[in-house]
Amino acid sequence: MSRRFKKDTPTYFDYKDVKTLQRFVNMYGQIEPATKTGLNSKQQKRLSTAVKRARHLALMPFVAQG
């Protein structure tokens, strides 16, 4: 099991901080699962909510380009 994001994981995910959110999104635009991010369920839910808000406000794309 590869938990590549465990260190330097923020406790709060801000939808306006796109650079941090993009670390948790793969090249296809999908949110990485908790097994890869190393987040607990509460953190993973907050991450997905922040990514969805950023997508809705057009700060992040819904799908990858090309």
A tleap script that builds the chain and sets N, CA, C and O, in Angstrom:
source leaprc.protein.ff14SB
mol = sequence {
  NMET SER ARG ARG PHE LYS LYS ASP THR PRO
  THR TYR PHE ASP TYR LYS ASP VAL LYS THR
  LEU GLN ARG PHE VAL ASN MET TYR GLY GLN
  ILE GLU PRO ALA THR LYS THR GLY LEU ASN
  SER LYS GLN GLN LYS ARG LEU SER THR ALA
  VAL LYS ARG ALA ARG HIE LEU ALA LEU MET
  PRO PHE VAL ALA GLN CGLY
}
set mol.1.N position { 0.838 -1.179 0.000 }
set mol.1.CA position { 0.000 0.000 0.000 }
set mol.1.C position { 0.889 1.250 0.000 }
set mol.1.O position { 1.715 1.429 0.895 }
set mol.2.N position { 0.722 2.076 -0.966 }
set mol.2.CA position { 1.543 3.267 -1.097 }
set mol.2.C position { 0.788 4.485 -0.570 }
set mol.2.O position { -0.207 4.914 -1.155 }
set mol.3.N position { 1.262 5.024 0.517 }
set mol.3.CA position { 0.660 6.244 1.064 }
set mol.3.C position { 1.624 7.383 0.811 }
set mol.3.O position { 2.415 7.756 1.677 }
set mol.4.N position { 1.546 7.923 -0.377 }
set mol.4.CA position { 2.549 8.882 -0.809 }
set mol.4.C position { 2.302 10.308 -0.334 }
set mol.4.O position { 3.199 11.143 -0.450 }
set mol.5.N position { 1.142 10.613 0.187 }
set mol.5.CA position { 0.824 11.978 0.591 }
set mol.5.C position { 0.797 12.153 2.101 }
set mol.5.O position { 0.407 13.217 2.583 }
set mol.6.N position { 1.193 11.153 2.851 }
set mol.6.CA position { 1.015 11.178 4.306 }
set mol.6.C position { 1.713 12.365 4.965 }
set mol.6.O position { 1.110 13.047 5.793 }
set mol.7.N position { 2.969 12.622 4.615 }
set mol.7.CA position { 3.641 13.761 5.240 }
set mol.7.C position { 3.199 15.068 4.580 }
set mol.7.O position { 2.882 15.098 3.391 }
set mol.8.N position { 3.185 16.102 5.337 }
set mol.8.CA position { 2.756 17.436 4.881 }
set mol.8.C position { 1.303 17.469 4.435 }
set mol.8.O position { 0.950 18.237 3.540 }
set mol.9.N position { 0.465 16.655 5.040 }
set mol.9.CA position { -0.955 16.663 4.722 }
set mol.9.C position { -1.642 17.748 5.535 }
set mol.9.O position { -1.546 17.748 6.763 }
set mol.10.N position { -2.333 18.673 4.879 }
set mol.10.CA position { -3.021 19.724 5.629 }
set mol.10.C position { -4.206 19.166 6.415 }
set mol.10.O position { -4.819 18.174 6.020 }
set mol.11.N position { -4.509 19.811 7.520 }
set mol.11.CA position { -5.656 19.381 8.317 }
set mol.11.C position { -6.949 19.995 7.793 }
set mol.11.O position { -8.038 19.500 8.084 }
set mol.12.N position { -6.830 21.071 7.022 }
set mol.12.CA position { -7.992 21.745 6.452 }
set mol.12.C position { -7.741 21.934 4.957 }
set mol.12.O position { -6.672 22.401 4.566 }
set mol.13.N position { -8.695 21.584 4.138 }
set mol.13.CA position { -8.580 21.750 2.700 }
set mol.13.C position { -9.406 22.950 2.269 }
set mol.13.O position { -10.623 22.974 2.454 }
set mol.14.N position { -8.742 23.942 1.697 }
set mol.14.CA position { -9.402 25.149 1.237 }
set mol.14.C position { -9.658 25.019 -0.262 }
set mol.14.O position { -8.737 24.716 -1.021 }
set mol.15.N position { -10.884 25.242 -0.692 }
set mol.15.CA position { -11.209 25.089 -2.104 }
set mol.15.C position { -10.501 26.120 -2.976 }
set mol.15.O position { -10.382 25.924 -4.185 }
set mol.16.N position { -10.030 27.215 -2.384 }
set mol.16.CA position { -9.319 28.235 -3.152 }
set mol.16.C position { -7.843 27.910 -3.336 }
set mol.16.O position { -7.170 28.531 -4.159 }
set mol.17.N position { -7.333 26.941 -2.579 }
set mol.17.CA position { -5.929 26.532 -2.682 }
set mol.17.C position { -5.818 25.400 -3.701 }
set mol.17.O position { -5.722 24.227 -3.340 }
set mol.18.N position { -5.835 25.771 -4.967 }
set mol.18.CA position { -5.873 24.798 -6.052 }
set mol.18.C position { -4.579 24.001 -6.127 }
set mol.18.O position { -4.605 22.819 -6.470 }
set mol.19.N position { -3.472 24.611 -5.820 }
set mol.19.CA position { -2.181 23.923 -5.897 }
set mol.19.C position { -2.147 22.716 -4.948 }
set mol.19.O position { -1.651 21.652 -5.321 }
set mol.20.N position { -2.662 22.872 -3.748 }
set mol.20.CA position { -2.715 21.761 -2.800 }
set mol.20.C position { -3.706 20.706 -3.252 }
set mol.20.O position { -3.428 19.512 -3.145 }
set mol.21.N position { -4.851 21.125 -3.754 }
set mol.21.CA position { -5.868 20.171 -4.186 }
set mol.21.C position { -5.399 19.340 -5.375 }
set mol.21.O position { -5.759 18.168 -5.486 }
set mol.22.N position { -4.605 19.925 -6.259 }
set mol.22.CA position { -4.141 19.195 -7.429 }
set mol.22.C position { -3.186 18.066 -7.063 }
set mol.22.O position { -3.001 17.141 -7.854 }
set mol.23.N position { -2.580 18.120 -5.887 }
set mol.23.CA position { -1.724 17.022 -5.425 }
set mol.23.C position { -2.529 15.749 -5.202 }
set mol.23.O position { -1.982 14.648 -5.280 }
set mol.24.N position { -3.817 15.888 -4.927 }
set mol.24.CA position { -4.675 14.760 -4.614 }
set mol.24.C position { -5.569 14.342 -5.776 }
set mol.24.O position { -6.473 13.524 -5.602 }
set mol.25.N position { -5.322 14.901 -6.964 }
set mol.25.CA position { -6.088 14.573 -8.160 }
set mol.25.C position { -5.126 13.958 -9.170 }
set mol.25.O position { -4.040 14.494 -9.396 }
set mol.26.N position { -5.516 12.827 -9.787 }
set mol.26.CA position { -4.617 12.176 -10.734 }
set mol.26.C position { -4.661 12.858 -12.092 }
set mol.26.O position { -5.362 13.854 -12.269 }
set mol.27.N position { -3.912 12.322 -13.052 }
set mol.27.CA position { -3.780 12.980 -14.348 }
set mol.27.C position { -5.070 12.938 -15.176 }
set mol.27.O position { -5.194 13.659 -16.166 }
set mol.28.N position { -6.018 12.107 -14.779 }
set mol.28.CA position { -7.300 12.033 -15.471 }
set mol.28.C position { -8.356 12.939 -14.831 }
set mol.28.O position { -9.488 13.002 -15.311 }
set mol.29.N position { -7.999 13.632 -13.762 }
set mol.29.CA position { -8.930 14.533 -13.095 }
set mol.29.C position { -9.731 13.882 -12.000 }
set mol.29.O position { -10.665 14.492 -11.479 }
set mol.30.N position { -9.393 12.647 -11.629 }
set mol.30.CA position { -10.127 11.935 -10.588 }
set mol.30.C position { -9.459 12.146 -9.236 }
set mol.30.O position { -8.235 12.248 -9.153 }
set mol.31.N position { -10.250 12.211 -8.192 }
set mol.31.CA position { -9.719 12.329 -6.832 }
set mol.31.C position { -9.122 10.987 -6.449 }
set mol.31.O position { -9.755 9.945 -6.617 }
set mol.32.N position { -7.891 11.018 -5.929 }
set mol.32.CA position { -7.218 9.784 -5.528 }
set mol.32.C position { -7.950 9.144 -4.355 }
set mol.32.O position { -8.496 9.857 -3.512 }
set mol.33.N position { -7.973 7.814 -4.282 }
set mol.33.CA position { -8.637 7.146 -3.161 }
set mol.33.C position { -7.845 7.302 -1.864 }
set mol.33.O position { -6.663 7.646 -1.877 }
set mol.34.N position { -8.509 7.047 -0.766 }
set mol.34.CA position { -7.883 7.205 0.550 }
set mol.34.C position { -6.720 6.250 0.745 }
set mol.34.O position { -5.811 6.546 1.521 }
set mol.35.N position { -6.724 5.116 0.065 }
set mol.35.CA position { -5.620 4.181 0.189 }
set mol.35.C position { -4.331 4.756 -0.383 }
set mol.35.O position { -3.243 4.410 0.077 }
set mol.36.N position { -4.440 5.621 -1.372 }
set mol.36.CA position { -3.251 6.253 -1.945 }
set mol.36.C position { -2.884 7.556 -1.236 }
set mol.36.O position { -1.703 7.878 -1.103 }
set mol.37.N position { -3.876 8.296 -0.786 }
set mol.37.CA position { -3.590 9.583 -0.155 }
set mol.37.C position { -3.163 9.429 1.291 }
set mol.37.O position { -2.439 10.276 1.814 }
set mol.38.N position { -3.597 8.365 1.947 }
set mol.38.CA position { -3.246 8.160 3.346 }
set mol.38.C position { -4.094 8.977 4.299 }
set mol.38.O position { -3.731 9.143 5.464 }
set mol.39.N position { -5.213 9.489 3.825 }
set mol.39.CA position { -6.096 10.291 4.659 }
set mol.39.C position { -7.109 9.395 5.357 }
set mol.39.O position { -7.438 8.312 4.873 }
set mol.40.N position { -7.599 9.862 6.501 }
set mol.40.CA position { -8.689 9.115 7.133 }
set mol.40.C position { -10.004 9.526 6.466 }
set mol.40.O position { -10.011 10.393 5.592 }
set mol.41.N position { -11.090 8.919 6.865 }
set mol.41.CA position { -12.359 9.139 6.167 }
set mol.41.C position { -12.856 10.577 6.277 }
set mol.41.O position { -13.410 11.121 5.321 }
set mol.42.N position { -12.658 11.189 7.439 }
set mol.42.CA position { -13.099 12.582 7.619 }
set mol.42.C position { -12.290 13.524 6.718 }
set mol.42.O position { -12.854 14.419 6.088 }
set mol.43.N position { -10.971 13.320 6.660 }
set mol.43.CA position { -10.126 14.149 5.806 }
set mol.43.C position { -10.445 13.926 4.335 }
set mol.43.O position { -10.465 14.878 3.554 }
set mol.44.N position { -10.696 12.671 3.949 }
set mol.44.CA position { -11.007 12.358 2.555 }
set mol.44.C position { -12.317 13.019 2.135 }
set mol.44.O position { -12.430 13.507 1.011 }
set mol.45.N position { -13.294 13.040 3.016 }
set mol.45.CA position { -14.572 13.693 2.720 }
set mol.45.C position { -14.391 15.202 2.564 }
set mol.45.O position { -14.979 15.813 1.672 }
set mol.46.N position { -13.580 15.796 3.429 }
set mol.46.CA position { -13.312 17.239 3.311 }
set mol.46.C position { -12.548 17.556 2.032 }
set mol.46.O position { -12.788 18.584 1.399 }
set mol.47.N position { -11.626 16.669 1.650 }
set mol.47.CA position { -10.889 16.841 0.402 }
set mol.47.C position { -11.833 16.791 -0.789 }
set mol.47.O position { -11.768 17.654 -1.665 }
set mol.48.N position { -12.702 15.800 -0.832 }
set mol.48.CA position { -13.616 15.674 -1.969 }
set mol.48.C position { -14.575 16.858 -2.045 }
set mol.48.O position { -14.901 17.319 -3.139 }
set mol.49.N position { -15.027 17.352 -0.905 }
set mol.49.CA position { -15.903 18.528 -0.885 }
set mol.49.C position { -15.172 19.753 -1.416 }
set mol.49.O position { -15.741 20.533 -2.180 }
set mol.50.N position { -13.909 19.927 -1.015 }
set mol.50.CA position { -13.125 21.077 -1.477 }
set mol.50.C position { -12.869 20.992 -2.983 }
set mol.50.O position { -12.956 22.002 -3.681 }
set mol.51.N position { -12.557 19.801 -3.486 }
set mol.51.CA position { -12.322 19.637 -4.920 }
set mol.51.C position { -13.603 19.906 -5.703 }
set mol.51.O position { -13.562 20.550 -6.751 }
set mol.52.N position { -14.723 19.427 -5.215 }
set mol.52.CA position { -15.998 19.644 -5.896 }
set mol.52.C position { -16.369 21.121 -5.912 }
set mol.52.O position { -16.901 21.613 -6.907 }
set mol.53.N position { -16.101 21.825 -4.837 }
set mol.53.CA position { -16.372 23.272 -4.809 }
set mol.53.C position { -15.468 24.010 -5.774 }
set mol.53.O position { -15.915 24.922 -6.470 }
set mol.54.N position { -14.203 23.629 -5.824 }
set mol.54.CA position { -13.264 24.274 -6.744 }
set mol.54.C position { -13.664 24.015 -8.195 }
set mol.54.O position { -13.539 24.901 -9.040 }
set mol.55.N position { -14.138 22.818 -8.485 }
set mol.55.CA position { -14.604 22.509 -9.836 }
set mol.55.C position { -15.838 23.325 -10.183 }
set mol.55.O position { -15.955 23.841 -11.294 }
set mol.56.N position { -16.747 23.442 -9.245 }
set mol.56.CA position { -17.992 24.180 -9.496 }
set mol.56.C position { -17.722 25.662 -9.760 }
set mol.56.O position { -18.428 26.291 -10.548 }
set mol.57.N position { -16.720 26.211 -9.113 }
set mol.57.CA position { -16.368 27.621 -9.297 }
set mol.57.C position { -15.356 27.826 -10.424 }
set mol.57.O position { -14.840 28.930 -10.600 }
set mol.58.N position { -15.067 26.764 -11.190 }
set mol.58.CA position { -14.166 26.795 -12.344 }
set mol.58.C position { -12.731 27.121 -11.952 }
set mol.58.O position { -11.987 27.693 -12.749 }
set mol.59.N position { -12.335 26.763 -10.735 }
set mol.59.CA position { -10.942 26.895 -10.338 }
set mol.59.C position { -10.140 25.675 -10.757 }
set mol.59.O position { -8.927 25.752 -10.953 }
set mol.60.N position { -10.834 24.542 -10.894 }
set mol.60.CA position { -10.231 23.292 -11.364 }
set mol.60.C position { -11.114 22.717 -12.464 }
set mol.60.O position { -12.326 22.934 -12.459 }
set mol.61.N position { -10.521 21.982 -13.410 }
set mol.61.CA position { -11.340 21.373 -14.458 }
set mol.61.C position { -12.062 20.127 -13.954 }
set mol.61.O position { -11.603 19.478 -13.014 }
set mol.62.N position { -13.181 19.796 -14.574 }
set mol.62.CA position { -13.911 18.576 -14.230 }
set mol.62.C position { -13.194 17.364 -14.801 }
set mol.62.O position { -13.137 16.316 -14.158 }
set mol.63.N position { -12.649 17.499 -15.999 }
set mol.63.CA position { -11.919 16.410 -16.656 }
set mol.63.C position { -10.580 16.932 -17.134 }
set mol.63.O position { -10.385 18.139 -17.280 }
set mol.64.N position { -9.660 16.013 -17.377 }
set mol.64.CA position { -8.326 16.400 -17.866 }
set mol.64.C position { -8.396 16.786 -19.346 }
set mol.64.O position { -9.290 16.350 -20.071 }
set mol.65.N position { -7.467 17.585 -19.768 }
set mol.65.CA position { -7.408 18.018 -21.163 }
set mol.65.C position { -6.783 16.930 -22.027 }
set mol.65.O position { -5.830 16.271 -21.612 }
set mol.66.N position { -7.318 16.745 -23.220 }
set mol.66.CA position { -6.725 15.835 -24.209 }
set mol.66.C position { -6.988 14.434 -23.915 }
set mol.66.O position { -6.553 13.555 -24.658 }
savepdb mol mol.pdb
quit
